[in-house]
Amino acid sequence: MAENKTRADIARLLEGLAKASGLGIAAEGRLLGGWVARGCPRQPRAHEAQCALVSPEGRCPGAPRRGPIQRRCQVRRGCEELVRLTFCSPTRRREDDLAAWAEISKMALDAILRREEELDLTARELAIAYDQLSLICELCTILQNPSSEAETAQVVLEHLAGVVPSDASVLLCSDGEGDFPKLVAARSARDRDVGLATAAAHWAVREGLLSEASQGLSVTGSELGIEGIEGELLIVSAGGVGQVHDLIVLARRDPAWAFSTAEVKLVCAAARQMALALAGARLRESLSNLFLSTVRALAAAVDAKDPYTRGHSQRVAALALAVGRELDLDGDELERLQLSALLHDVGKIAVSTEVLMKPGALDSHEWNMIKSHPTQGAEILVCVPQLAPIVQVVRYHHEHLDGSGYPEGLKGDDIPLLARIVGACDAYDAMTSARPYRGPMVPEAAMAELKAAAGTVFDPQVVEALAKVLGAEVIDLATPSAA
């Protein structure tokens, strides 16, 4: 549409100039794509068809015998010719007349072209701005759901690849000391491309180019001191939040496939949006780690009441997580399972140390005190809103499938699955740990006890998963991993 408008404007200009000057005028060149615009002030049409501008012999019926006088000029941009103008007079006219009209025509045509260029530039800038807004809106939608730092970065890289294609893209995060040792996320079919992009990020830091990289910085393999690597790398600083800085690096192996200005702007826009998302993800992870550390400290305080059970909650948590993974629980369920296992005995805070450490048999009153710890624990946790999802797990981890458990005598599927997992893992660790009144059982004997009680006391599916976990020896009971 813009091309047709330019041609129409040039045609109207030539007609007006032809009428004003009495000259025949023609325009052709790359800008017109092979199309030739002509204007001839003479009539009738038969004469126009034989005008020197179109006649193969270059003759004009009304021109002198020596032929028409012609003059040519060009409109250029740098070394490139955009339009070539030809002026033709059927009569002998002074050369300076032709030169004056040629200059006037050239100035008018140049003004039209400059206007079209400005409109085209405005249209391109609007298109880039639209793409930036679209990308930011899409990223905002994608990043609404909380996720980890690595997941957030991976989502951004994958989405960015659909807008700005590349052979590889990476995100590196600083450690607060000005270096970039941590690769957070990468997208590439070849490890070599990831290594090249990582090297580019380190180079930008060493050279002190983070400020320039905020607007996009292009570099080649030879500039990095890596020979035999062709193509271009685009380095963009995602900005800094606090002591953390991030860099996005995109790599293209084909030296003819350079990053355009529009693509650089899109990556910069994505980087700024990603910096905010990563800051939120890191804050969530920091708060989550702080919360989990607090829970572990509380669990350790409970275990410390009884030297025989020290480390019990940590071991149960490690076992429960392994069983949960064996049962294909999702991330949220694993997180709840870990917290439940760490805090399953928190109610023992309300049980006296004398009862917990009594070497002999417990009387009915003392046994009732022990049996109250699931309920006591649930009542303690219900006061913490963040722990509300695990209250029922803590309350029911001593329930049995046949209804013989406590505190409420629940049966079968009425017992939450996470409570069934914690109950089985708790029983196994209790049997394999020393107590004031007995020594520890060997793992094989403890597992045999669980299998014998499967279907009545314990969930058979959970017992089977626990047996696989223990048989595979895939966990370290002393140091439970995070969910």
URLIN-V58077 format. One record per backbone hydrogen bond with DSSP energy under -1.0 kcal/mol. CO is the residue of the C=O (numbers start at 1). NH is the residue of the N-H. If there is no record, write none. Layout:
BEGIN
CO/NH, CO/NH
END
This chain:
BEGIN
1/5, 2/6, 3/7, 4/8, 5/9, 6/10, 7/11, 8/12, 9/13, 10/14, 11/15, 12/16, 13/17, 14/18, 15/19, 16/20, 17/21, 18/22, 24/88, 25/39, 26/86, 27/37, 28/84, 29/34, 30/33, 32/35, 37/27, 39/25, 44/48, 45/49, 48/51, 51/54, 51/55, 55/58, 60/63, 64/67, 69/89, 71/87, 73/85, 75/82, 75/83, 77/80, 80/77, 82/31, 83/75, 84/28, 85/73, 86/26, 87/71, 88/24, 89/69, 94/98, 95/99, 96/100, 97/101, 98/102, 99/103, 100/104, 101/105, 102/106, 103/107, 104/108, 105/109, 106/110, 107/111, 108/112, 109/113, 110/114, 111/115, 112/116, 113/117, 114/118, 115/119, 116/120, 117/121, 118/122, 119/123, 120/124, 121/125, 122/126, 123/127, 124/128, 125/129, 126/130, 127/131, 128/132, 129/133, 130/134, 131/135, 132/136, 133/137, 134/138, 135/139, 136/140, 137/141, 138/142, 139/143, 148/152, 149/153, 150/154, 151/155, 152/156, 153/157, 154/158, 155/159, 156/160, 157/161, 160/163, 160/164, 168/251, 169/187, 170/249, 171/184, 171/185, 172/247, 173/182, 179/175, 182/173, 185/171, 187/169, 190/194, 191/195, 192/196, 193/197, 194/198, 195/199, 196/200, 197/201, 198/202, 199/203, 200/204, 201/205, 202/206, 203/207, 204/209, 205/208, 209/213, 212/215, 213/216, 213/237, 217/235, 219/233, 220/224, 221/226, 222/225, 232/252, 233/219, 234/250, 235/217, 236/248, 239/246, 241/244, 244/241, 245/174, 246/238, 247/172, 248/236, 249/170, 250/234, 251/167, 251/168, 252/232, 254/257, 260/264, 261/265, 262/266, 263/267, 264/268, 265/269, 266/270, 267/271, 268/272, 269/273, 270/274, 271/275, 272/276, 273/277, 274/278, 275/279, 276/280, 277/281, 278/282, 279/283, 280/284, 281/285, 282/286, 283/287, 284/288, 285/289, 286/290, 287/291, 288/292, 289/293, 290/294, 291/295, 292/296, 293/297, 294/298, 295/299, 296/300, 297/301, 298/302, 299/303, 300/304, 302/305, 303/306, 306/309, 309/312, 311/315, 312/316, 313/317, 314/318, 315/319, 316/320, 317/321, 318/322, 319/323, 320/324, 321/325, 322/326, 323/327, 324/329, 325/328, 330/334, 331/335, 332/336, 333/337, 334/338, 335/339, 336/340, 337/341, 338/342, 339/343, 343/346, 345/348, 346/349, 347/350, 348/351, 352/356, 353/357, 363/367, 364/368, 365/369, 366/370, 367/371, 370/373, 372/376, 373/377, 374/378, 375/379, 376/380, 377/381, 378/382, 381/384, 384/387, 385/388, 387/390, 388/391, 390/394, 391/395, 392/396, 396/399, 398/406, 400/403, 401/412, 411/414, 412/415, 416/420, 417/421, 418/422, 419/423, 420/424, 421/425, 422/426, 423/427, 424/428, 425/429, 426/430, 427/431, 428/432, 431/441, 435/438, 438/435, 442/446, 443/447, 444/448, 445/449, 446/450, 447/451, 448/452, 449/453, 453/456, 453/457, 453/458, 456/402, 457/401, 458/455, 459/463, 460/464, 461/465, 462/466, 463/467, 464/468, 465/469, 466/470, 467/471, 468/472, 469/473, 469/474, 476/479
END
